[in-house]
Amino acid sequence: MELPSIILPDATGIPGLIQLPRPIINEPKAILPSYKPLVVPPSNLSPPVGVPTIEEELIAQAEQEREERGESPKPKPQAAEVTRIDIPFTDFQIPVPKEEILITAGTTAGVSVIATLTVTSLFKQTVKVMKPIIMQLAKRIQKKLNGNKGGDEAARTDLQDQGKD
């Protein structure tokens, strides 16, 4: 038996390396973006504590001009629902709701407490009266069901017997 043979071409037919000059490449330069930052104040910006606002300065100037003219200071606006009570021998005033508001709140509280206590008492009395009646009914119903061949068991056996027919 003869083995097949493979004929390979000569290695001398391949040319040698070509010497190329080394390329010179400059480093890339990037132009970085730049901008002038915008300063936007927050929507809830307020001055530090103790620094008066423009409105407060205008009010202070108006009061100062009023004092220079000799007029009495402008009274501060008060809520319509509030009455101020002076505490004797002091310079303090206490805000108190008007009489109508106090009467309404007191009446509402009183009515709700009375209604709650009344309904609780009625419920307790109803339970006391109805409990013996309900217990008696439960006993009679139970007696009637147990007298009928064991109640539910008898009904089940009757249904099973009907299914066999």
C-alpha positions as CSV (number, residue, x, y, z in Angstrom):
1,M,0.0,0.0,0.0
2,E,1.3,3.3,-1.1
3,L,0.8,6.5,0.9
4,P,-0.2,9.6,-1.0
5,S,2.4,12.4,-1.0
6,I,1.9,16.1,-1.0
7,I,4.3,18.4,-2.8
8,L,4.8,21.8,-1.1
9,P,6.0,24.9,-3.0
10,D,9.5,26.3,-2.3
11,A,9.8,28.9,0.5
12,T,12.2,31.0,-1.6
13,G,9.4,32.5,-3.7
14,I,8.2,34.7,-0.8
15,P,9.7,38.2,-0.8
16,G,11.4,39.7,2.3
17,L,10.2,42.5,4.5
18,I,9.8,46.0,3.0
19,Q,11.3,48.7,5.2
20,L,8.9,51.7,5.4
21,P,9.8,55.0,7.1
22,R,8.1,55.4,10.5
23,P,5.2,57.9,10.3
24,I,5.3,61.0,12.5
25,I,1.9,61.8,14.0
26,N,1.3,64.9,16.1
27,E,-0.7,64.5,19.3
28,P,-4.3,65.5,18.9
29,K,-5.4,68.8,20.5
30,A,-9.0,69.2,21.8
31,I,-10.8,72.5,22.2
32,L,-12.7,72.1,25.5
33,P,-16.1,73.7,25.6
34,S,-16.5,76.5,28.0
35,Y,-19.4,78.7,29.1
36,K,-20.2,81.4,31.6
37,P,-22.3,79.9,34.4
38,L,-25.8,81.3,34.9
39,V,-26.7,82.1,38.4
40,V,-30.4,81.5,39.0
41,P,-31.7,82.2,42.4
42,P,-34.2,79.7,43.9
43,S,-37.9,80.4,43.8
44,N,-38.2,80.4,47.6
45,L,-35.2,82.8,48.2
46,S,-35.6,84.9,51.3
47,P,-33.2,87.1,53.1
48,P,-31.4,85.9,56.2
49,V,-33.0,86.4,59.6
50,G,-32.7,89.9,60.8
51,V,-32.3,91.5,57.4
52,P,-35.4,93.6,56.5
53,T,-37.0,93.0,53.1
54,I,-37.9,95.9,50.8
55,E,-41.5,95.8,51.9
56,E,-40.5,96.0,55.6
57,E,-38.2,98.9,54.8
58,L,-41.0,100.8,53.1
59,I,-43.3,100.2,56.0
60,A,-40.6,101.4,58.5
61,Q,-40.0,104.6,56.4
62,A,-43.8,105.3,56.3
63,E,-44.0,104.9,60.1
64,Q,-41.0,107.1,60.6
65,E,-42.5,109.8,58.4
66,R,-45.8,109.5,60.3
67,E,-43.9,110.0,63.6
68,E,-42.1,113.0,62.3
69,R,-45.4,114.6,61.3
70,G,-46.7,113.8,64.8
71,E,-49.4,111.4,63.7
72,S,-50.3,108.3,65.7
73,P,-48.9,105.0,64.4
74,K,-51.1,103.1,62.0
75,P,-52.9,100.3,63.9
76,K,-51.9,96.8,62.8
77,P,-54.7,94.8,61.0
78,Q,-56.3,92.0,63.1
79,A,-58.2,89.0,62.1
80,A,-62.0,89.5,62.2
81,E,-62.5,86.3,64.2
82,V,-60.1,87.2,67.0
83,T,-60.6,89.4,70.0
84,R,-57.6,90.5,72.1
85,I,-57.8,90.5,75.9
86,D,-55.4,92.7,77.9
87,I,-53.8,90.9,80.9
88,P,-53.9,93.3,83.9
89,F,-50.7,94.7,85.3
90,T,-48.7,93.6,82.2
91,D,-48.3,94.8,78.6
92,F,-49.4,91.4,77.2
93,Q,-52.5,90.7,75.1
94,I,-54.0,87.3,74.5
95,P,-55.8,86.5,71.3
96,V,-59.2,84.8,72.0
97,P,-61.7,83.6,69.4
98,K,-65.0,85.6,69.2
99,E,-68.0,84.7,71.3
100,E,-69.9,83.2,68.4
101,I,-67.0,80.7,67.6
102,L,-66.6,79.7,71.2
103,I,-70.4,79.1,71.7
104,T,-70.5,77.0,68.5
105,A,-67.5,74.9,69.4
106,G,-68.8,74.4,73.0
107,T,-72.3,73.4,71.8
108,T,-71.0,71.0,69.2
109,A,-68.7,69.3,71.8
110,G,-71.5,69.1,74.4
111,V,-74.0,67.6,71.9
112,S,-71.5,65.0,70.7
113,V,-70.7,63.9,74.2
114,I,-74.4,63.7,75.2
115,A,-75.2,61.7,72.1
116,T,-72.4,59.3,72.6
117,L,-73.3,58.6,76.2
118,T,-77.0,58.2,75.4
119,V,-76.5,55.8,72.6
120,T,-74.0,53.7,74.7
121,S,-76.5,53.5,77.5
122,L,-79.4,52.5,75.1
123,F,-77.2,49.9,73.5
124,K,-76.3,48.3,76.8
125,Q,-80.0,48.2,77.9
126,T,-81.0,46.7,74.5
127,V,-78.3,44.0,74.9
128,K,-79.5,43.2,78.4
129,V,-83.1,42.8,77.3
130,M,-82.5,41.0,74.0
131,K,-79.9,38.5,75.2
132,P,-82.3,36.2,77.1
133,I,-84.8,36.3,74.1
134,I,-82.1,35.4,71.6
135,M,-80.7,32.7,73.9
136,Q,-84.3,31.2,74.2
137,L,-84.8,31.3,70.4
138,A,-81.4,29.6,69.9
139,K,-82.4,26.8,72.4
140,R,-85.8,26.2,70.7
141,I,-84.3,26.1,67.2
142,Q,-81.5,23.7,68.4
143,K,-84.1,21.5,70.2
144,K,-86.2,21.3,67.0
145,L,-83.3,20.4,64.8
146,N,-82.0,17.8,67.3
147,G,-85.5,16.2,67.6
148,N,-85.5,15.5,63.8
149,K,-83.2,12.4,63.9
150,G,-80.1,14.4,64.8
151,G,-80.7,17.5,62.7
152,D,-78.2,17.9,59.9
153,E,-77.1,14.2,60.0
154,A,-80.6,13.0,59.3
155,A,-81.0,15.4,56.4
156,R,-77.7,14.1,54.9
157,T,-78.7,10.5,55.2
158,D,-82.1,11.2,53.6
159,L,-80.3,12.9,50.6
160,Q,-77.9,10.0,50.2
161,D,-80.8,7.5,50.2
162,Q,-82.6,9.5,47.5
163,G,-79.4,9.5,45.3
164,K,-79.2,5.7,45.3
165,D,-82.8,5.2,44.0
